[in-house]
């Protein structure tokens, strides 16, 4: 919310989170009834991950399974 309050971005949060935010008076709340959030996952790592190659691959496979099993969020 700090970036949003300085005009450097947008934010999406619950009314409860906004009411507790120290920046609540510094931001403009807009209604967006047609807003449909989407989750995009990217797993990025350096080409030669070395000792992290196996954990990265394991995490990537677990993410694929979870997304296929649960479908769209």
mmCIF file of the N, C-alpha and C atoms, coordinates in Angstrom:
data_MODEL
# 
_entry.id   MODEL 
# 
loop_
_atom_site.group_PDB 
_atom_site.id 
_atom_site.type_symbol 
_atom_site.label_atom_id 
_atom_site.label_alt_id 
_atom_site.label_comp_id 
_atom_site.label_asym_id 
_atom_site.label_entity_id 
_atom_site.label_seq_id 
_atom_site.pdbx_PDB_ins_code 
_atom_site.Cartn_x 
_atom_site.Cartn_y 
_atom_site.Cartn_z 
_atom_site.occupancy 
_atom_site.B_iso_or_equiv 
_atom_site.pdbx_formal_charge 
_atom_site.auth_seq_id 
_atom_site.auth_comp_id 
_atom_site.auth_asym_id 
_atom_site.auth_atom_id 
_atom_site.pdbx_PDB_model_num 
ATOM 1   N N  . UNK A 1 1  ? 0.810   -1.186  0.000   1.00 0.00 ? 1  UNK A N  1 
ATOM 2   C CA . UNK A 1 1  ? 0.000   0.000   0.000   1.00 0.00 ? 1  UNK A CA 1 
ATOM 3   C C  . UNK A 1 1  ? 0.860   1.260   0.000   1.00 0.00 ? 1  UNK A C  1 
ATOM 4   N N  . UNK A 1 2  ? 2.074   1.136   0.435   1.00 0.00 ? 2  UNK A N  1 
ATOM 5   C CA . UNK A 1 2  ? 2.963   2.294   0.420   1.00 0.00 ? 2  UNK A CA 1 
ATOM 6   C C  . UNK A 1 2  ? 3.133   2.830   -1.000  1.00 0.00 ? 2  UNK A C  1 
ATOM 7   N N  . UNK A 1 3  ? 3.385   1.933   -1.962  1.00 0.00 ? 3  UNK A N  1 
ATOM 8   C CA . UNK A 1 3  ? 3.538   2.361   -3.357  1.00 0.00 ? 3  UNK A CA 1 
ATOM 9   C C  . UNK A 1 3  ? 2.243   2.949   -3.899  1.00 0.00 ? 3  UNK A C  1 
ATOM 10  N N  . UNK A 1 4  ? 1.128   2.334   -3.561  1.00 0.00 ? 4  UNK A N  1 
ATOM 11  C CA . UNK A 1 4  ? -0.173  2.827   -4.014  1.00 0.00 ? 4  UNK A CA 1 
ATOM 12  C C  . UNK A 1 4  ? -0.411  4.231   -3.472  1.00 0.00 ? 4  UNK A C  1 
ATOM 13  N N  . UNK A 1 5  ? -0.121  4.437   -2.197  1.00 0.00 ? 5  UNK A N  1 
ATOM 14  C CA . UNK A 1 5  ? -0.361  5.742   -1.580  1.00 0.00 ? 5  UNK A CA 1 
ATOM 15  C C  . UNK A 1 5  ? 0.511   6.834   -2.188  1.00 0.00 ? 5  UNK A C  1 
ATOM 16  N N  . UNK A 1 6  ? 1.629   6.438   -2.817  1.00 0.00 ? 6  UNK A N  1 
ATOM 17  C CA . UNK A 1 6  ? 2.513   7.409   -3.474  1.00 0.00 ? 6  UNK A CA 1 
ATOM 18  C C  . UNK A 1 6  ? 2.238   7.522   -4.967  1.00 0.00 ? 6  UNK A C  1 
ATOM 19  N N  . UNK A 1 7  ? 1.155   6.880   -5.427  1.00 0.00 ? 7  UNK A N  1 
ATOM 20  C CA . UNK A 1 7  ? 0.782   6.966   -6.831  1.00 0.00 ? 7  UNK A CA 1 
ATOM 21  C C  . UNK A 1 7  ? 1.632   6.110   -7.745  1.00 0.00 ? 7  UNK A C  1 
ATOM 22  N N  . UNK A 1 8  ? 2.240   5.061   -7.206  1.00 0.00 ? 8  UNK A N  1 
ATOM 23  C CA . UNK A 1 8  ? 3.150   4.231   -7.988  1.00 0.00 ? 8  UNK A CA 1 
ATOM 24  C C  . UNK A 1 8  ? 2.604   2.843   -8.286  1.00 0.00 ? 8  UNK A C  1 
ATOM 25  N N  . UNK A 1 9  ? 1.317   2.650   -8.151  1.00 0.00 ? 9  UNK A N  1 
ATOM 26  C CA . UNK A 1 9  ? 0.768   1.336   -8.450  1.00 0.00 ? 9  UNK A CA 1 
ATOM 27  C C  . UNK A 1 9  ? -0.683  1.239   -8.041  1.00 0.00 ? 9  UNK A C  1 
ATOM 28  N N  . UNK A 1 10 ? -1.212  0.038   -8.188  1.00 0.00 ? 10 UNK A N  1 
ATOM 29  C CA . UNK A 1 10 ? -2.573  -0.237  -7.748  1.00 0.00 ? 10 UNK A CA 1 
ATOM 30  C C  . UNK A 1 10 ? -2.510  -1.372  -6.733  1.00 0.00 ? 10 UNK A C  1 
ATOM 31  N N  . UNK A 1 11 ? -3.532  -1.483  -5.935  1.00 0.00 ? 11 UNK A N  1 
ATOM 32  C CA . UNK A 1 11 ? -3.563  -2.542  -4.934  1.00 0.00 ? 11 UNK A CA 1 
ATOM 33  C C  . UNK A 1 11 ? -4.930  -3.182  -4.876  1.00 0.00 ? 11 UNK A C  1 
ATOM 34  N N  . UNK A 1 12 ? -4.944  -4.425  -4.495  1.00 0.00 ? 12 UNK A N  1 
ATOM 35  C CA . UNK A 1 12 ? -6.188  -5.164  -4.309  1.00 0.00 ? 12 UNK A CA 1 
ATOM 36  C C  . UNK A 1 12 ? -6.133  -5.744  -2.912  1.00 0.00 ? 12 UNK A C  1 
ATOM 37  N N  . UNK A 1 13 ? -7.089  -5.388  -2.088  1.00 0.00 ? 13 UNK A N  1 
ATOM 38  C CA . UNK A 1 13 ? -7.113  -5.928  -0.743  1.00 0.00 ? 13 UNK A CA 1 
ATOM 39  C C  . UNK A 1 13 ? -8.533  -5.941  -0.214  1.00 0.00 ? 13 UNK A C  1 
ATOM 40  N N  . UNK A 1 14 ? -8.721  -6.646  0.864   1.00 0.00 ? 14 UNK A N  1 
ATOM 41  C CA . UNK A 1 14 ? -10.045 -6.767  1.462   1.00 0.00 ? 14 UNK A CA 1 
ATOM 42  C C  . UNK A 1 14 ? -10.390 -5.483  2.208   1.00 0.00 ? 14 UNK A C  1 
ATOM 43  N N  . UNK A 1 15 ? -11.687 -5.215  2.399   1.00 0.00 ? 15 UNK A N  1 
ATOM 44  C CA . UNK A 1 15 ? -12.074 -4.043  3.185   1.00 0.00 ? 15 UNK A CA 1 
ATOM 45  C C  . UNK A 1 15 ? -11.463 -4.057  4.591   1.00 0.00 ? 15 UNK A C  1 
ATOM 46  N N  . UNK A 1 16 ? -11.372 -5.235  5.187   1.00 0.00 ? 16 UNK A N  1 
ATOM 47  C CA . UNK A 1 16 ? -10.785 -5.329  6.528   1.00 0.00 ? 16 UNK A CA 1 
ATOM 48  C C  . UNK A 1 16 ? -9.317  -4.918  6.508   1.00 0.00 ? 16 UNK A C  1 
ATOM 49  N N  . UNK A 1 17 ? -8.587  -5.374  5.493   1.00 0.00 ? 17 UNK A N  1 
ATOM 50  C CA . UNK A 1 17 ? -7.170  -5.008  5.388   1.00 0.00 ? 17 UNK A CA 1 
ATOM 51  C C  . UNK A 1 17 ? -7.013  -3.511  5.155   1.00 0.00 ? 17 UNK A C  1 
ATOM 52  N N  . UNK A 1 18 ? -7.892  -2.925  4.349   1.00 0.00 ? 18 UNK A N  1 
ATOM 53  C CA . UNK A 1 18 ? -7.827  -1.484  4.109   1.00 0.00 ? 18 UNK A CA 1 
ATOM 54  C C  . UNK A 1 18 ? -8.106  -0.712  5.390   1.00 0.00 ? 18 UNK A C  1 
ATOM 55  N N  . UNK A 1 19 ? -9.096  -1.143  6.141   1.00 0.00 ? 19 UNK A N  1 
ATOM 56  C CA . UNK A 1 19 ? -9.440  -0.414  7.367   1.00 0.00 ? 19 UNK A CA 1 
ATOM 57  C C  . UNK A 1 19 ? -8.314  -0.440  8.388   1.00 0.00 ? 19 UNK A C  1 
ATOM 58  N N  . UNK A 1 20 ? -7.472  -1.469  8.344   1.00 0.00 ? 20 UNK A N  1 
ATOM 59  C CA . UNK A 1 20 ? -6.342  -1.578  9.266   1.00 0.00 ? 20 UNK A CA 1 
ATOM 60  C C  . UNK A 1 20 ? -5.065  -0.931  8.719   1.00 0.00 ? 20 UNK A C  1 
ATOM 61  N N  . UNK A 1 21 ? -5.074  -0.539  7.450   1.00 0.00 ? 21 UNK A N  1 
ATOM 62  C CA . UNK A 1 21 ? -3.863  -0.014  6.815   1.00 0.00 ? 21 UNK A CA 1 
ATOM 63  C C  . UNK A 1 21 ? -3.583  1.418   7.257   1.00 0.00 ? 21 UNK A C  1 
ATOM 64  N N  . UNK A 1 22 ? -2.326  1.706   7.497   1.00 0.00 ? 22 UNK A N  1 
ATOM 65  C CA . UNK A 1 22 ? -1.975  3.080   7.874   1.00 0.00 ? 22 UNK A CA 1 
ATOM 66  C C  . UNK A 1 22 ? -2.077  4.030   6.687   1.00 0.00 ? 22 UNK A C  1 
ATOM 67  N N  . UNK A 1 23 ? -2.217  3.499   5.479   1.00 0.00 ? 23 UNK A N  1 
ATOM 68  C CA . UNK A 1 23 ? -2.324  4.319   4.273   1.00 0.00 ? 23 UNK A CA 1 
ATOM 69  C C  . UNK A 1 23 ? -3.773  4.476   3.807   1.00 0.00 ? 23 UNK A C  1 
ATOM 70  N N  . UNK A 1 24 ? -4.732  4.030   4.596   1.00 0.00 ? 24 UNK A N  1 
ATOM 71  C CA . UNK A 1 24 ? -6.134  4.023   4.155   1.00 0.00 ? 24 UNK A CA 1 
ATOM 72  C C  . UNK A 1 24 ? -6.647  5.407   3.761   1.00 0.00 ? 24 UNK A C  1 
ATOM 73  N N  . UNK A 1 25 ? -6.145  6.467   4.399   1.00 0.00 ? 25 UNK A N  1 
ATOM 74  C CA . UNK A 1 25 ? -6.617  7.814   4.064   1.00 0.00 ? 25 UNK A CA 1 
ATOM 75  C C  . UNK A 1 25 ? -5.852  8.428   2.897   1.00 0.00 ? 25 UNK A C  1 
ATOM 76  N N  . UNK A 1 26 ? -4.806  7.757   2.444   1.00 0.00 ? 26 UNK A N  1 
ATOM 77  C CA . UNK A 1 26 ? -3.970  8.298   1.370   1.00 0.00 ? 26 UNK A CA 1 
ATOM 78  C C  . UNK A 1 26 ? -4.264  7.657   0.020   1.00 0.00 ? 26 UNK A C  1 
ATOM 79  N N  . UNK A 1 27 ? -5.224  6.733   -0.025  1.00 0.00 ? 27 UNK A N  1 
ATOM 80  C CA . UNK A 1 27 ? -5.542  6.057   -1.280  1.00 0.00 ? 27 UNK A CA 1 
ATOM 81  C C  . UNK A 1 27 ? -6.990  6.310   -1.663  1.00 0.00 ? 27 UNK A C  1 
ATOM 82  N N  . UNK A 1 28 ? -7.261  6.170   -2.938  1.00 0.00 ? 28 UNK A N  1 
ATOM 83  C CA . UNK A 1 28 ? -8.623  6.310   -3.445  1.00 0.00 ? 28 UNK A CA 1 
ATOM 84  C C  . UNK A 1 28 ? -9.189  4.923   -3.711  1.00 0.00 ? 28 UNK A C  1 
ATOM 85  N N  . UNK A 1 29 ? -10.334 4.642   -3.144  1.00 0.00 ? 29 UNK A N  1 
ATOM 86  C CA . UNK A 1 29 ? -10.991 3.352   -3.350  1.00 0.00 ? 29 UNK A CA 1 
ATOM 87  C C  . UNK A 1 29 ? -11.910 3.472   -4.557  1.00 0.00 ? 29 UNK A C  1 
ATOM 88  N N  . UNK A 1 30 ? -11.786 2.536   -5.486  1.00 0.00 ? 30 UNK A N  1 
ATOM 89  C CA . UNK A 1 30 ? -12.661 2.517   -6.656  1.00 0.00 ? 30 UNK A CA 1 
ATOM 90  C C  . UNK A 1 30 ? -13.405 1.187   -6.690  1.00 0.00 ? 30 UNK A C  1 
ATOM 91  N N  . UNK A 1 31 ? -14.595 1.207   -7.211  1.00 0.00 ? 31 UNK A N  1 
ATOM 92  C CA . UNK A 1 31 ? -15.382 -0.006  -7.384  1.00 0.00 ? 31 UNK A CA 1 
ATOM 93  C C  . UNK A 1 31 ? -15.037 -0.606  -8.744  1.00 0.00 ? 31 UNK A C  1 
ATOM 94  N N  . UNK A 1 32 ? -14.860 -1.898  -8.788  1.00 0.00 ? 32 UNK A N  1 
ATOM 95  C CA . UNK A 1 32 ? -14.543 -2.595  -10.038 1.00 0.00 ? 32 UNK A CA 1 
ATOM 96  C C  . UNK A 1 32 ? -15.340 -3.893  -10.090 1.00 0.00 ? 32 UNK A C  1 
ATOM 97  N N  . UNK A 1 33 ? -16.660 -3.791  -10.318 1.00 0.00 ? 33 UNK A N  1 
ATOM 98  C CA . UNK A 1 33 ? -17.510 -4.983  -10.262 1.00 0.00 ? 33 UNK A CA 1 
ATOM 99  C C  . UNK A 1 33 ? -17.178 -6.047  -11.306 1.00 0.00 ? 33 UNK A C  1 
ATOM 100 N N  . UNK A 1 34 ? -16.582 -5.664  -12.424 1.00 0.00 ? 34 UNK A N  1 
ATOM 101 C CA . UNK A 1 34 ? -16.246 -6.635  -13.469 1.00 0.00 ? 34 UNK A CA 1 
ATOM 102 C C  . UNK A 1 34 ? -14.834 -7.193  -13.329 1.00 0.00 ? 34 UNK A C  1 
ATOM 103 N N  . UNK A 1 35 ? -14.145 -6.818  -12.267 1.00 0.00 ? 35 UNK A N  1 
ATOM 104 C CA . UNK A 1 35 ? -12.768 -7.269  -12.065 1.00 0.00 ? 35 UNK A CA 1 
ATOM 105 C C  . UNK A 1 35 ? -12.752 -8.769  -11.810 1.00 0.00 ? 35 UNK A C  1 
ATOM 106 N N  . UNK A 1 36 ? -11.906 -9.471  -12.551 1.00 0.00 ? 36 UNK A N  1 
ATOM 107 C CA . UNK A 1 36 ? -11.790 -10.917 -12.411 1.00 0.00 ? 36 UNK A CA 1 
ATOM 108 C C  . UNK A 1 36 ? -10.311 -11.270 -12.273 1.00 0.00 ? 36 UNK A C  1 
ATOM 109 N N  . UNK A 1 37 ? -9.830  -11.398 -11.039 1.00 0.00 ? 37 UNK A N  1 
ATOM 110 C CA . UNK A 1 37 ? -8.398  -11.667 -10.861 1.00 0.00 ? 37 UNK A CA 1 
ATOM 111 C C  . UNK A 1 37 ? -8.004  -13.035 -11.393 1.00 0.00 ? 37 UNK A C  1 
ATOM 112 N N  . UNK A 1 38 ? -6.808  -13.103 -11.912 1.00 0.00 ? 38 UNK A N  1 
ATOM 113 C CA . UNK A 1 38 ? -6.272  -14.361 -12.424 1.00 0.00 ? 38 UNK A CA 1 
ATOM 114 C C  . UNK A 1 38 ? -4.892  -14.569 -11.810 1.00 0.00 ? 38 UNK A C  1 
ATOM 115 N N  . UNK A 1 39 ? -4.568  -15.794 -11.525 1.00 0.00 ? 39 UNK A N  1 
ATOM 116 C CA . UNK A 1 39 ? -3.264  -16.129 -10.964 1.00 0.00 ? 39 UNK A CA 1 
ATOM 117 C C  . UNK A 1 39 ? -2.389  -16.683 -12.077 1.00 0.00 ? 39 UNK A C  1 
ATOM 118 N N  . UNK A 1 40 ? -1.232  -16.098 -12.256 1.00 0.00 ? 40 UNK A N  1 
ATOM 119 C CA . UNK A 1 40 ? -0.261  -16.571 -13.240 1.00 0.00 ? 40 UNK A CA 1 
ATOM 120 C C  . UNK A 1 40 ? 0.990   -16.966 -12.473 1.00 0.00 ? 40 UNK A C  1 
ATOM 121 N N  . UNK A 1 41 ? 1.440   -18.181 -12.680 1.00 0.00 ? 41 UNK A N  1 
ATOM 122 C CA . UNK A 1 41 ? 2.620   -18.676 -11.975 1.00 0.00 ? 41 UNK A CA 1 
ATOM 123 C C  . UNK A 1 41 ? 3.778   -18.832 -12.937 1.00 0.00 ? 41 UNK A C  1 
ATOM 124 N N  . UNK A 1 42 ? 4.899   -18.307 -12.542 1.00 0.00 ? 42 UNK A N  1 
ATOM 125 C CA . UNK A 1 42 ? 6.136   -18.487 -13.289 1.00 0.00 ? 42 UNK A CA 1 
ATOM 126 C C  . UNK A 1 42 ? 7.161   -19.023 -12.308 1.00 0.00 ? 42 UNK A C  1 
ATOM 127 N N  . UNK A 1 43 ? 7.848   -20.053 -12.690 1.00 0.00 ? 43 UNK A N  1 
ATOM 128 C CA . UNK A 1 43 ? 8.941   -20.581 -11.878 1.00 0.00 ? 43 UNK A CA 1 
ATOM 129 C C  . UNK A 1 43 ? 10.219  -20.276 -12.642 1.00 0.00 ? 43 UNK A C  1 
ATOM 130 N N  . UNK A 1 44 ? 10.976  -19.310 -12.153 1.00 0.00 ? 44 UNK A N  1 
ATOM 131 C CA . UNK A 1 44 ? 12.185  -18.876 -12.853 1.00 0.00 ? 44 UNK A CA 1 
ATOM 132 C C  . UNK A 1 44 ? 13.407  -19.182 -11.995 1.00 0.00 ? 44 UNK A C  1 
ATOM 133 N N  . UNK A 1 45 ? 14.458  -19.598 -12.660 1.00 0.00 ? 45 UNK A N  1 
ATOM 134 C CA . UNK A 1 45 ? 15.722  -19.856 -11.978 1.00 0.00 ? 45 UNK A CA 1 
ATOM 135 C C  . UNK A 1 45 ? 16.837  -19.742 -12.995 1.00 0.00 ? 45 UNK A C  1 
ATOM 136 N N  . UNK A 1 46 ? 18.029  -19.652 -12.500 1.00 0.00 ? 46 UNK A N  1 
ATOM 137 C CA . UNK A 1 46 ? 19.168  -19.559 -13.412 1.00 0.00 ? 46 UNK A CA 1 
ATOM 138 C C  . UNK A 1 46 ? 19.332  -20.884 -14.152 1.00 0.00 ? 46 UNK A C  1 
ATOM 139 N N  . UNK A 1 47 ? 19.898  -20.874 -15.341 1.00 0.00 ? 47 UNK A N  1 
ATOM 140 C CA . UNK A 1 47 ? 20.013  -22.103 -16.140 1.00 0.00 ? 47 UNK A CA 1 
ATOM 141 C C  . UNK A 1 47 ? 20.726  -23.243 -15.421 1.00 0.00 ? 47 UNK A C  1 
ATOM 142 N N  . UNK A 1 48 ? 21.814  -22.953 -14.762 1.00 0.00 ? 48 UNK A N  1 
ATOM 143 C CA . UNK A 1 48 ? 22.532  -23.994 -14.038 1.00 0.00 ? 48 UNK A CA 1 
ATOM 144 C C  . UNK A 1 48 ? 22.258  -23.809 -12.548 1.00 0.00 ? 48 UNK A C  1 
ATOM 145 N N  . UNK A 1 49 ? 21.242  -24.477 -12.057 1.00 0.00 ? 49 UNK A N  1 
ATOM 146 C CA . UNK A 1 49 ? 20.806  -24.269 -10.679 1.00 0.00 ? 49 UNK A CA 1 
ATOM 147 C C  . UNK A 1 49 ? 21.675  -25.000 -9.663  1.00 0.00 ? 49 UNK A C  1 
ATOM 148 N N  . UNK A 1 50 ? 22.567  -25.849 -10.127 1.00 0.00 ? 50 UNK A N  1 
ATOM 149 C CA . UNK A 1 50 ? 23.476  -26.538 -9.205  1.00 0.00 ? 50 UNK A CA 1 
ATOM 150 C C  . UNK A 1 50 ? 22.740  -27.360 -8.163  1.00 0.00 ? 50 UNK A C  1 
ATOM 151 N N  . UNK A 1 51 ? 23.085  -27.154 -6.906  1.00 0.00 ? 51 UNK A N  1 
ATOM 152 C CA . UNK A 1 51 ? 22.478  -27.948 -5.831  1.00 0.00 ? 51 UNK A CA 1 
ATOM 153 C C  . UNK A 1 51 ? 20.996  -27.641 -5.627  1.00 0.00 ? 51 UNK A C  1 
ATOM 154 N N  . UNK A 1 52 ? 20.518  -26.559 -6.232  1.00 0.00 ? 52 UNK A N  1 
ATOM 155 C CA . UNK A 1 52 ? 19.099  -26.225 -6.113  1.00 0.00 ? 52 UNK A CA 1 
ATOM 156 C C  . UNK A 1 52 ? 18.250  -26.830 -7.229  1.00 0.00 ? 52 UNK A C  1 
ATOM 157 N N  . UNK A 1 53 ? 18.875  -27.499 -8.183  1.00 0.00 ? 53 UNK A N  1 
ATOM 158 C CA . UNK A 1 53 ? 18.132  -28.056 -9.318  1.00 0.00 ? 53 UNK A CA 1 
ATOM 159 C C  . UNK A 1 53 ? 17.044  -29.023 -8.867  1.00 0.00 ? 53 UNK A C  1 
ATOM 160 N N  . UNK A 1 54 ? 17.366  -29.919 -7.963  1.00 0.00 ? 54 UNK A N  1 
ATOM 161 C CA . UNK A 1 54 ? 16.373  -30.904 -7.516  1.00 0.00 ? 54 UNK A CA 1 
ATOM 162 C C  . UNK A 1 54 ? 15.219  -30.250 -6.746  1.00 0.00 ? 54 UNK A C  1 
ATOM 163 N N  . UNK A 1 55 ? 15.481  -29.373 -5.759  1.00 0.00 ? 55 UNK A N  1 
ATOM 164 C CA . UNK A 1 55 ? 14.354  -28.715 -5.084  1.00 0.00 ? 55 UNK A CA 1 
ATOM 165 C C  . UNK A 1 55 ? 13.496  -27.878 -6.034  1.00 0.00 ? 55 UNK A C  1 
ATOM 166 N N  . UNK A 1 56 ? 14.128  -27.219 -6.999  1.00 0.00 ? 56 UNK A N  1 
ATOM 167 C CA . UNK A 1 56 ? 13.364  -26.423 -7.965  1.00 0.00 ? 56 UNK A CA 1 
ATOM 168 C C  . UNK A 1 56 ? 12.469  -27.326 -8.801  1.00 0.00 ? 56 UNK A C  1 
ATOM 169 N N  . UNK A 1 57 ? 12.996  -28.440 -9.266  1.00 0.00 ? 57 UNK A N  1 
ATOM 170 C CA . UNK A 1 57 ? 12.204  -29.384 -10.062 1.00 0.00 ? 57 UNK A CA 1 
ATOM 171 C C  . UNK A 1 57 ? 11.063  -29.969 -9.241  1.00 0.00 ? 57 UNK A C  1 
ATOM 172 N N  . UNK A 1 58 ? 11.341  -30.312 -7.987  1.00 0.00 ? 58 UNK A N  1 
ATOM 173 C CA . UNK A 1 58 ? 10.307  -30.865 -7.105  1.00 0.00 ? 58 UNK A CA 1 
ATOM 174 C C  . UNK A 1 58 ? 9.191   -29.855 -6.887  1.00 0.00 ? 58 UNK A C  1 
ATOM 175 N N  . UNK A 1 59 ? 9.560   -28.613 -6.617  1.00 0.00 ? 59 UNK A N  1 
ATOM 176 C CA . UNK A 1 59 ? 8.556   -27.566 -6.426  1.00 0.00 ? 59 UNK A CA 1 
ATOM 177 C C  . UNK A 1 59 ? 7.743   -27.358 -7.699  1.00 0.00 ? 59 UNK A C  1 
ATOM 178 N N  . UNK A 1 60 ? 8.414   -27.325 -8.844  1.00 0.00 ? 60 UNK A N  1 
ATOM 179 C CA . UNK A 1 60 ? 7.719   -27.144 -10.115 1.00 0.00 ? 60 UNK A CA 1 
ATOM 180 C C  . UNK A 1 60 ? 6.713   -28.243 -10.389 1.00 0.00 ? 60 UNK A C  1 
ATOM 181 N N  . UNK A 1 61 ? 7.098   -29.474 -10.132 1.00 0.00 ? 61 UNK A N  1 
ATOM 182 C CA . UNK A 1 61 ? 6.177   -30.602 -10.336 1.00 0.00 ? 61 UNK A CA 1 
ATOM 183 C C  . UNK A 1 61 ? 4.997   -30.527 -9.368  1.00 0.00 ? 61 UNK A C  1 
ATOM 184 N N  . UNK A 1 62 ? 5.259   -30.186 -8.117  1.00 0.00 ? 62 UNK A N  1 
ATOM 185 C CA . UNK A 1 62 ? 4.177   -30.063 -7.130  1.00 0.00 ? 62 UNK A CA 1 
ATOM 186 C C  . UNK A 1 62 ? 3.208   -28.956 -7.528  1.00 0.00 ? 62 UNK A C  1 
ATOM 187 N N  . UNK A 1 63 ? 3.732   -27.863 -8.048  1.00 0.00 ? 63 UNK A N  1 
ATOM 188 C CA . UNK A 1 63 ? 2.879   -26.767 -8.503  1.00 0.00 ? 63 UNK A CA 1 
ATOM 189 C C  . UNK A 1 63 ? 2.010   -27.206 -9.674  1.00 0.00 ? 63 UNK A C  1 
ATOM 190 N N  . UNK A 1 64 ? 2.588   -27.912 -10.633 1.00 0.00 ? 64 UNK A N  1 
ATOM 191 C CA . UNK A 1 64 ? 1.812   -28.415 -11.776 1.00 0.00 ? 64 UNK A CA 1 
ATOM 192 C C  . UNK A 1 64 ? 0.674   -29.318 -11.316 1.00 0.00 ? 64 UNK A C  1 
ATOM 193 N N  . UNK A 1 65 ? 0.975   -30.242 -10.416 1.00 0.00 ? 65 UNK A N  1 
ATOM 194 C CA . UNK A 1 65 ? -0.042  -31.172 -9.909  1.00 0.00 ? 65 UNK A CA 1 
ATOM 195 C C  . UNK A 1 65 ? -1.144  -30.408 -9.184  1.00 0.00 ? 65 UNK A C  1 
ATOM 196 N N  . UNK A 1 66 ? -0.759  -29.471 -8.330  1.00 0.00 ? 66 UNK A N  1 
ATOM 197 C CA . UNK A 1 66 ? -1.750  -28.708 -7.568  1.00 0.00 ? 66 UNK A CA 1 
ATOM 198 C C  . UNK A 1 66 ? -2.666  -27.915 -8.490  1.00 0.00 ? 66 UNK A C  1 
ATOM 199 N N  . UNK A 1 67 ? -2.107  -27.299 -9.508  1.00 0.00 ? 67 UNK A N  1 
ATOM 200 C CA . UNK A 1 67 ? -2.921  -26.501 -10.418 1.00 0.00 ? 67 UNK A CA 1 
ATOM 201 C C  . UNK A 1 67 ? -3.834  -27.373 -11.268 1.00 0.00 ? 67 UNK A C  1 
ATOM 202 N N  . UNK A 1 68 ? -3.379  -28.538 -11.684 1.00 0.00 ? 68 UNK A N  1 
ATOM 203 C CA . UNK A 1 68 ? -4.229  -29.449 -12.460 1.00 0.00 ? 68 UNK A CA 1 
ATOM 204 C C  . UNK A 1 68 ? -5.333  -30.033 -11.596 1.00 0.00 ? 68 UNK A C  1 
ATOM 205 N N  . UNK A 1 69 ? -5.011  -30.338 -10.350 1.00 0.00 ? 69 UNK A N  1 
ATOM 206 C CA . UNK A 1 69 ? -5.968  -30.960 -9.441  1.00 0.00 ? 69 UNK A CA 1 
ATOM 207 C C  . UNK A 1 69 ? -7.053  -29.988 -9.004  1.00 0.00 ? 69 UNK A C  1 
ATOM 208 N N  . UNK A 1 70 ? -6.654  -28.791 -8.676  1.00 0.00 ? 70 UNK A N  1 
ATOM 209 C CA . UNK A 1 70 ? -7.597  -27.813 -8.123  1.00 0.00 ? 70 UNK A CA 1 
ATOM 210 C C  . UNK A 1 70 ? -8.270  -26.966 -9.186  1.00 0.00 ? 70 UNK A C  1 
ATOM 211 N N  . UNK A 1 71 ? -7.734  -26.960 -10.381 1.00 0.00 ? 71 UNK A N  1 
ATOM 212 C CA . UNK A 1 71 ? -8.323  -26.154 -11.445 1.00 0.00 ? 71 UNK A CA 1 
ATOM 213 C C  . UNK A 1 71 ? -8.075  -24.677 -11.232 1.00 0.00 ? 71 UNK A C  1 
ATOM 214 N N  . UNK A 1 72 ? -8.934  -23.871 -11.798 1.00 0.00 ? 72 UNK A N  1 
ATOM 215 C CA . UNK A 1 72 ? -8.786  -22.414 -11.694 1.00 0.00 ? 72 UNK A CA 1 
ATOM 216 C C  . UNK A 1 72 ? -9.132  -21.944 -10.306 1.00 0.00 ? 72 UNK A C  1 
ATOM 217 N N  . UNK A 1 73 ? -8.460  -20.895 -9.887  1.00 0.00 ? 73 UNK A N  1 
ATOM 218 C CA . UNK A 1 73 ? -8.730  -20.307 -8.568  1.00 0.00 ? 73 UNK A CA 1 
ATOM 219 C C  . UNK A 1 73 ? -9.886  -19.362 -8.647  1.00 0.00 ? 73 UNK A C  1 
# 
